[in-house]
Amino acid sequence: MAKRGGFPGGGMPGNMNNLLKQAQRMQRQMEESQKELETKEFTAKAGGGAVEATVLGSKELKAIKISPEAVDPDDVEMLQDLIVAAVNEAIKQAEDANAEAMNKMTGGLGGGLSF
């Protein structure tokens, strides 16, 4: 009498082996895509271009450019707000690109995972 639930010969069936190989290939592709995204630059502007922020895909702030016209000693608060807005928009672009890349890799089955 054969054992229930086991595989003949004790090994994995061909389909399971193929599935494992596909998962490993997908993992390598995701890692490569993630490395590529980490070095990509995302730039956003605020205040009609008065402030420009550049963020890497790793969400590291790379550069801030401030036009001299945006520097008003009597209104430092506005400049601070423009910097925050530009940085946040650049980070959002990086996050959106990351999510799009993961959706392409997983066929939309990522479940909202953030990498």
TAFEN-V104010 format. One record per helix or strand of 2 or more residues. SS is the DSSP state (h for helix, s for strand). FROM is the first residue (numbers start at 1). LEN is the number of residues. Records with the same first field share a line. If there is no record, write none. Layout:
SS=FROM-LEN + FROM-LEN
//
This chain:
h=8-3 + 14-26 + 68-3 + 76-31
s=41-6 + 51-6 + 61-6
//
